[in-house]
Amino acid sequence: MTTTVVVPQRQVFMNGDEAVAFAAKQANPDVIAAYPITPQTIIVERLSEYVSNGEIQTEYICTESEHSALSACVGASLAGGRVFTATSSQGLALMHEVLYLASGLRLPIVMAVANRALSAPINIHNDHSDMMGSRDSGWVQFWAENAQEAYDWTLMAFKLAEDRGVNLPVAVNLDGFTITHSAEDFRVLEDRDVAGLLPPRVPSVKLDPKAPITVGALTLPDYYFEIKRQQEEAMRNAANVFPNVTRRYEAIGGRKYAALDLYQMDDAEVALVCLGSAAGTAKHVIQELRASGLRAGLVKPWLYRPFPTDQLLDAVKNVRALAIMDRAISFGAPYGALCSDVISALYNNHKRPAVVNVIAGLGGRDITQEQIKDIFRSTERLAKGESMDPVVFVGVRE
């Protein structure tokens, strides 16, 4: 049983990047290795200032590329250190090879991803194509709606990653510019309380010249499959450990988190599923729609990997129609990445809502209140049995 002792907290005014940097500072990492890229740059700038000012005793490595940054994190984590990095878009794509290395070696690295569209054409604004391109790389994924959540999830990421039953890397996603560069009030824990939540890492296995081990050896068909199976079991165990982490955090900070953020879902007949900052706009729209009589609701996954199948099924069990919003295109696939996951979760359920996949907000294009209202109205018609295309593009010029 977790005892709730909510500690005093300070109210601060920061943008989302600064919130992540502040949380990473409080986690007191041994090594930070990073390369700046818009819109992530503020994170590593602030962290370099903290190191320069002596606010944290951390080895800061400014590498020549994102591939090198994550490679340095791999080495530091193998040596037993607490490790943090951050990236975005093309930087995450350049890390792609090393993402699989970090997860396959079971390294509890924490990485902030300032979600940004992938080239070409070049674009520095938000969508989710970067992380969706890496969704099956074996990283636990958290998604934040605002600066407060970005701060909280960064701290919880270290707690989950370093759990001995997990030992997996964790990505904390925050929408580029919409969250990274938007400043707002939020609350932070005191350093001593974070230290209580995150004592120094004690690795179960590490590189030590006095006790040599082999890491990353060639593994042929006789053992490779078993190692991947263990990795999947660790991901499933992350789902089991996750509630303990959120309860522990709630007991300290007073903010309650779960795998899903459910808004007005108790009696919802139609609902929207989306990740990240668009959920804030959707919540405002839902208030207006409910005032006009439409029982609308929202399902926002805070935890995307491992995917919270059971929680999702319970959340939508009484929903008649569901719109799933993807801020990325899975080219040539029947649906977007998030929608594919939702449909897969629903497939074996005897009672399934009608589903439409909405593609919106690519390259930073606004997802407006009117567009979300239209999505709900269309979903209402779908609930009444009217037919519509299974995938619709909202906000694109035809």
ROPA-687312 format. One record per residue (C-alpha): residue number from 1; residue in one letter; x negated, y negated, z negated. Coordinates in steps of 0.001 Angstrom, whole numbers, plus 500000, padded with zeros to 6 digits. Example, Ala and Ser with C-alpha at 12.3 -4.5 7.8 and 13.67 -1.06 7.14 Angstrom:
% residues 2
{1,"A",{487700,504500,492200}}
{2,"S",{486330,501060,492860}}
% end
This chain:
% residues 398
{1,"M",{500000,500000,500000}}
{2,"T",{498655,496565,500971}}
{3,"T",{498933,493844,498361}}
{4,"T",{499703,490411,499789}}
{5,"V",{497495,487670,498389}}
{6,"V",{497782,484835,500889}}
{7,"V",{494704,482671,500512}}
{8,"P",{494469,478872,500902}}
{9,"Q",{493923,477813,504506}}
{10,"R",{492842,474652,506247}}
{11,"Q",{494738,473057,509091}}
{12,"V",{492490,472160,512002}}
{13,"F",{492939,470599,515434}}
{14,"M",{491083,472452,518187}}
{15,"N",{491579,473807,521661}}
{16,"G",{491795,477542,522286}}
{17,"D",{488139,477936,523229}}
{18,"E",{487077,476169,520050}}
{19,"A",{489446,478363,518035}}
{20,"V",{487759,481492,519371}}
{21,"A",{484292,480053,518740}}
{22,"F",{485246,479140,515177}}
{23,"A",{486541,482652,514495}}
{24,"A",{483419,484182,516024}}
{25,"K",{481264,481961,513829}}
{26,"Q",{483133,483052,510717}}
{27,"A",{482681,486704,511707}}
{28,"N",{478938,486061,511334}}
{29,"P",{477678,488074,514306}}
{30,"D",{474085,489235,514452}}
{31,"V",{473823,488569,518185}}
{32,"I",{475692,486389,520668}}
{33,"A",{474741,486910,524302}}
{34,"A",{476587,484918,526942}}
{35,"Y",{476494,483000,530187}}
{36,"P",{478744,479933,530621}}
{37,"I",{481576,479988,533152}}
{38,"T",{484672,477788,533442}}
{39,"P",{487037,477864,531545}}
{40,"Q",{485123,479883,528938}}
{41,"T",{482166,477496,528655}}
{42,"I",{483355,475639,525559}}
{43,"I",{483258,478877,523558}}
{44,"V",{479567,479476,524084}}
{45,"E",{478728,475772,523852}}
{46,"R",{480263,475565,520390}}
{47,"L",{478582,478769,519293}}
{48,"S",{475204,477485,520468}}
{49,"E",{475815,474329,518436}}
{50,"Y",{476649,476398,515348}}
{51,"V",{473387,478306,515770}}
{52,"S",{471389,475131,516435}}
{53,"N",{472886,473424,513383}}
{54,"G",{472065,476388,511175}}
{55,"E",{475719,477101,510417}}
{56,"I",{475213,480760,511306}}
{57,"Q",{472082,482895,511282}}
{58,"T",{472677,484484,514653}}
{59,"E",{470380,485401,517509}}
{60,"Y",{471808,483478,520466}}
{61,"I",{470750,484765,523892}}
{62,"C",{471567,482609,526896}}
{63,"T",{471127,485068,529750}}
{64,"E",{470802,484546,533480}}
{65,"S",{474094,486253,534328}}
{66,"E",{477153,487872,532836}}
{67,"H",{475823,491308,533757}}
{68,"S",{472747,490539,531660}}
{69,"A",{474867,489077,528859}}
{70,"L",{476889,492229,528343}}
{71,"S",{473771,494370,528806}}
{72,"A",{472128,492452,525970}}
{73,"C",{475248,493029,523873}}
{74,"V",{474981,496756,524545}}
{75,"G",{471406,496841,523284}}
{76,"A",{472193,494740,520222}}
{77,"S",{475214,496846,519335}}
{78,"L",{473235,500064,519733}}
{79,"A",{470701,498614,517294}}
{80,"G",{473512,498277,514733}}
{81,"G",{474391,494604,515059}}
{82,"R",{477732,492830,515106}}
{83,"V",{477958,491424,518617}}
{84,"F",{480070,488837,520434}}
{85,"T",{480273,487548,523979}}
{86,"A",{482709,485659,526204}}
{87,"T",{483370,485380,529915}}
{88,"S",{485935,484709,532629}}
{89,"S",{486930,485647,536172}}
{90,"Q",{483900,486289,538397}}
{91,"G",{481793,486665,535274}}
{92,"L",{483964,489527,534077}}
{93,"A",{483810,491026,537557}}
{94,"L",{480008,490840,537464}}
{95,"M",{480109,492674,534119}}
{96,"H",{482255,495440,535556}}
{97,"E",{479527,498090,535591}}
{98,"V",{478566,497344,531995}}
{99,"L",{482178,497309,530742}}
{100,"Y",{482286,501072,531247}}
{101,"L",{478877,501468,529640}}
{102,"A",{479996,499608,526497}}
{103,"S",{483146,501679,526077}}
{104,"G",{481535,504981,527058}}
{105,"L",{478807,504461,524468}}
{106,"R",{481488,503604,521863}}
{107,"L",{480126,500154,521050}}
{108,"P",{482320,497768,518975}}
{109,"I",{481533,494639,520999}}
{110,"V",{484059,491799,520844}}
{111,"M",{484518,489688,523960}}
{112,"A",{486760,486690,524601}}
{113,"V",{488105,486491,528152}}
{114,"A",{489346,483094,529314}}
{115,"N",{491665,484477,531965}}
{116,"R",{491088,482954,535384}}
{117,"A",{491910,483851,538968}}
{118,"L",{489430,485886,540986}}
{119,"S",{487982,484636,544273}}
{120,"A",{488432,484397,547207}}
{121,"P",{489449,481659,547672}}
{122,"I",{487655,480194,544680}}
{123,"N",{489968,479016,541935}}
{124,"I",{489132,478025,538362}}
{125,"H",{492664,478161,536963}}
{126,"N",{494658,480798,535175}}
{127,"D",{496068,484080,536173}}
{128,"H",{495438,487602,534884}}
{129,"S",{493707,489150,537881}}
{130,"D",{490330,489258,536113}}
{131,"M",{491336,491429,533168}}
{132,"M",{493844,493449,535178}}
{133,"G",{490941,494416,537412}}
{134,"S",{489264,495822,534306}}
{135,"R",{492298,497203,532483}}
{136,"D",{491158,500841,532704}}
{137,"S",{487549,500260,531631}}
{138,"G",{488144,501622,528137}}
{139,"W",{488408,498347,526226}}
{140,"V",{491086,497609,523658}}
{141,"Q",{492974,494508,524821}}
{142,"F",{494662,491756,522810}}
{143,"W",{496555,488888,524491}}
{144,"A",{497119,485510,522823}}
{145,"E",{499910,483005,523397}}
{146,"N",{498245,479978,521779}}
{147,"A",{495186,478800,519831}}
{148,"Q",{496414,480208,516514}}
{149,"E",{496773,483651,518013}}
{150,"A",{493403,483382,519775}}
{151,"Y",{491777,482631,516418}}
{152,"D",{493598,485391,514562}}
{153,"W",{493071,488070,517198}}
{154,"T",{489344,487338,517399}}
{155,"L",{488970,488116,513700}}
{156,"M",{491174,491195,513928}}
{157,"A",{489217,492347,516982}}
{158,"F",{486054,492743,514908}}
{159,"K",{487990,494624,512212}}
{160,"L",{489504,497083,514681}}
{161,"A",{486422,497524,516861}}
{162,"E",{484152,498405,513946}}
{163,"D",{486520,500896,512329}}
{164,"R",{484657,504221,512208}}
{165,"G",{487580,506024,513767}}
{166,"V",{487620,503616,516710}}
{167,"N",{484171,502268,517657}}
{168,"L",{485409,500737,520893}}
{169,"P",{484904,497301,522448}}
{170,"V",{487761,494802,522223}}
{171,"A",{488711,492009,524644}}
{172,"V",{490669,488997,523365}}
{173,"N",{492487,487376,526287}}
{174,"L",{493547,483730,526378}}
{175,"D",{494932,481925,529413}}
{176,"G",{492439,479644,531097}}
{177,"F",{493079,475911,530617}}
{178,"T",{496641,476507,529364}}
{179,"I",{495184,477774,526092}}
{180,"T",{491431,477298,526419}}
{181,"H",{491593,473527,526965}}
{182,"S",{494821,472649,525160}}
{183,"A",{494301,471363,521614}}
{184,"E",{496796,472012,518840}}
{185,"D",{497101,472309,515079}}
{186,"F",{496564,475724,513556}}
{187,"R",{495346,477265,510338}}
{188,"V",{492004,478909,509625}}
{189,"L",{490796,481077,506781}}
{190,"E",{487942,480029,504542}}
{191,"D",{484557,481584,505275}}
{192,"R",{484564,483574,502017}}
{193,"D",{487907,485161,502889}}
{194,"V",{486707,486149,506350}}
{195,"A",{483599,487630,504722}}
{196,"G",{485894,489746,502562}}
{197,"L",{487785,490915,505620}}
{198,"L",{484633,491510,507660}}
{199,"P",{481721,492708,505517}}
{200,"P",{478455,493361,507394}}
{201,"R",{478756,496118,509965}}
{202,"V",{477552,499546,508847}}
{203,"P",{477140,501582,512055}}
{204,"S",{477588,505356,511908}}
{205,"V",{474942,505796,514600}}
{206,"K",{472243,503385,515730}}
{207,"L",{468883,503208,517452}}
{208,"D",{466124,503595,514879}}
{209,"P",{462462,504318,515690}}
{210,"K",{462233,506285,512445}}
{211,"A",{465115,508548,513464}}
{212,"P",{465060,508732,517272}}
{213,"I",{468193,509664,519201}}
{214,"T",{469045,509865,522895}}
{215,"V",{471648,507408,524200}}
{216,"G",{473261,507359,527621}}
{217,"A",{471572,510510,528869}}
{218,"L",{472464,512153,532159}}
{219,"T",{475573,514235,531534}}
{220,"L",{476588,516696,534219}}
{221,"P",{479946,518483,534694}}
{222,"D",{479362,520774,531699}}
{223,"Y",{479877,517934,529149}}
{224,"Y",{481029,514719,530864}}
{225,"F",{484730,515632,530722}}
{226,"E",{484606,516270,526970}}
{227,"I",{482961,512914,526311}}
{228,"K",{485665,511093,528275}}
{229,"R",{488321,513042,526385}}
{230,"Q",{486792,511912,523078}}
{231,"Q",{486841,508347,524354}}
{232,"E",{490559,508633,525101}}
{233,"E",{491140,510070,521620}}
{234,"A",{489341,507047,520171}}
{235,"M",{491666,504760,522130}}
{236,"R",{494671,506626,520790}}
{237,"N",{493228,506389,517300}}
{238,"A",{492901,502633,517820}}
{239,"A",{496694,502579,518094}}
{240,"N",{496910,504350,514720}}
{241,"V",{494392,502046,513025}}
{242,"F",{495887,498885,514546}}
{243,"P",{498828,498561,512085}}
{244,"N",{496427,498797,509152}}
{245,"V",{494379,495949,510603}}
{246,"T",{497403,493705,511131}}
{247,"R",{498764,494466,507665}}
{248,"R",{495405,493674,506096}}
{249,"Y",{495261,490410,508007}}
{250,"E",{498818,489503,507029}}
{251,"A",{497983,490169,503376}}
{252,"I",{495213,487567,503590}}
{253,"G",{496440,485022,506108}}
{254,"G",{500202,485427,505825}}
{255,"R",{500684,485702,509596}}
{256,"K",{502442,488850,510731}}
{257,"Y",{501372,490611,513894}}
{258,"A",{502322,493855,515597}}
{259,"A",{501814,495595,518918}}
{260,"L",{504721,493599,520353}}
{261,"D",{506002,490110,519663}}
{262,"L",{509772,490456,519867}}
{263,"Y",{511892,487329,520251}}
{264,"Q",{515695,487497,520018}}
{265,"M",{515638,491180,520890}}
{266,"D",{518059,492455,518232}}
{267,"D",{521101,492012,520485}}
{268,"A",{519494,491157,523823}}
{269,"E",{521207,492435,526960}}
{270,"V",{518569,491090,529347}}
{271,"A",{514907,490553,528534}}
{272,"L",{511623,489321,529944}}
{273,"V",{508294,491079,529400}}
{274,"C",{505199,488922,529827}}
{275,"L",{501666,488378,528543}}
{276,"G",{500021,485222,527251}}
{277,"S",{501058,481595,527264}}
{278,"A",{504148,481953,529486}}
{279,"A",{505861,483506,526477}}
{280,"G",{505979,480107,524764}}
{281,"T",{507939,478597,527636}}
{282,"A",{510171,481655,527783}}
{283,"K",{511063,481355,524088}}
{284,"H",{512226,477774,524622}}
{285,"V",{514310,478811,527631}}
{286,"I",{515863,481691,525704}}
{287,"Q",{517132,479263,523070}}
{288,"E",{518938,477280,525771}}
{289,"L",{520327,480376,527474}}
{290,"R",{521658,481764,524211}}
{291,"A",{523401,478470,523530}}
{292,"S",{525214,478996,526832}}
{293,"G",{526184,482556,525933}}
{294,"L",{523519,484698,527633}}
{295,"R",{521996,487207,525250}}
{296,"A",{518412,486902,526453}}
{297,"G",{515264,488158,524735}}
{298,"L",{511507,488401,525121}}
{299,"V",{508978,491208,524722}}
{300,"K",{505398,489938,524581}}
{301,"P",{502691,492580,524177}}
{302,"W",{500024,491406,521751}}
{303,"L",{498383,494794,522224}}
{304,"Y",{498067,495854,525859}}
{305,"R",{495489,498617,525563}}
{306,"P",{496242,501068,524089}}
{307,"F",{499674,500517,525575}}
{308,"P",{502417,500492,522887}}
{309,"T",{504812,502896,524607}}
{310,"D",{506904,503929,521601}}
{311,"Q",{507331,500363,520371}}
{312,"L",{508382,499222,523836}}
{313,"L",{510976,501965,524181}}
{314,"D",{512455,501035,520832}}
{315,"A",{512476,497324,521670}}
{316,"V",{514409,497715,524934}}
{317,"K",{516690,500630,523990}}
{318,"N",{519821,498459,524218}}
{319,"V",{518710,496212,527065}}
{320,"R",{520627,496552,530332}}
{321,"A",{518086,494854,532633}}
{322,"L",{514450,493929,532277}}
{323,"A",{512257,491472,534192}}
{324,"I",{508521,492167,533944}}
{325,"M",{506283,489236,534829}}
{326,"D",{502841,489876,536280}}
{327,"R",{500348,487037,536772}}
{328,"A",{498335,489203,539150}}
{329,"I",{498966,491278,542251}}
{330,"S",{498120,494968,542458}}
{331,"F",{497541,494919,546209}}
{332,"G",{499269,497768,548000}}
{333,"A",{500840,499168,544833}}
{334,"P",{504609,499402,544285}}
{335,"Y",{504449,497034,541304}}
{336,"G",{502084,494792,539389}}
{337,"A",{499879,496206,536640}}
{338,"L",{502039,495280,533646}}
{339,"C",{505213,496364,535428}}
{340,"S",{503640,499699,536380}}
{341,"D",{502808,500327,532735}}
{342,"V",{506322,499430,531589}}
{343,"I",{507973,501608,534234}}
{344,"S",{505663,504504,533341}}
{345,"A",{506646,504118,529686}}
{346,"L",{510354,504114,530619}}
{347,"Y",{510242,506974,533099}}
{348,"N",{510806,509921,530758}}
{349,"N",{513307,508034,528623}}
{350,"H",{516880,509233,529190}}
{351,"K",{518251,505700,528867}}
{352,"R",{516492,503151,531056}}
{353,"P",{517305,499526,531870}}
{354,"A",{517290,498280,535425}}
{355,"V",{513909,496710,536207}}
{356,"V",{512645,493933,538449}}
{357,"N",{508997,492930,538813}}
{358,"V",{508320,489178,538956}}
{359,"I",{505009,487952,540355}}
{360,"A",{504355,484372,539249}}
{361,"G",{501771,481829,538180}}
{362,"L",{498882,482922,540378}}
{363,"G",{495878,480600,540528}}
{364,"G",{497230,478427,537720}}
{365,"R",{500538,477537,539350}}
{366,"D",{503037,476371,536743}}
{367,"I",{505733,478745,535582}}
{368,"T",{508477,476258,534875}}
{369,"Q",{511486,476415,532593}}
{370,"E",{513807,476352,535598}}
{371,"Q",{512008,479299,537160}}
{372,"I",{512328,481312,533964}}
{373,"K",{516033,480402,533779}}
{374,"D",{516445,481659,537345}}
{375,"I",{514625,484875,536434}}
{376,"F",{517024,485483,533561}}
{377,"R",{520077,484665,535694}}
{378,"S",{518898,487099,538356}}
{379,"T",{518243,489721,535697}}
{380,"E",{521757,489178,534361}}
{381,"R",{523155,489894,537821}}
{382,"L",{520977,493010,537973}}
{383,"A",{522460,494104,534648}}
{384,"K",{525921,493788,536179}}
{385,"G",{524988,496154,538989}}
{386,"E",{524060,493732,541757}}
{387,"S",{521131,494807,543900}}
{388,"M",{517929,492821,544317}}
{389,"D",{514438,493379,545642}}
{390,"P",{512313,495423,543212}}
{391,"V",{509493,492851,543428}}
{392,"V",{510102,489106,543700}}
{393,"F",{507609,486289,544042}}
{394,"V",{508562,483225,542034}}
{395,"G",{507159,479771,542762}}
{396,"V",{505379,480670,546005}}
{397,"R",{505896,478647,549198}}
{398,"E",{507349,480882,551892}}
% end
